[in-house]
Amino acid sequence: VEFTATSVSDLKKYIAELEVQTGMTQRRRGPAGFYV
């Protein structure tokens, strides 16, 4: 699966929103290694 720049931005935004909703903002490195 290839990700375009837009897809990556949307994913990061989506993940960031999930972190806020679930209170995982303290886990900056990402639960599944999304942040490389």
Buried (B, 14 or more C-beta within 10 A) or exposed (E): EEEEEEEEEEEEEEBEEEBEEEEEEEEEEEEEEEEE
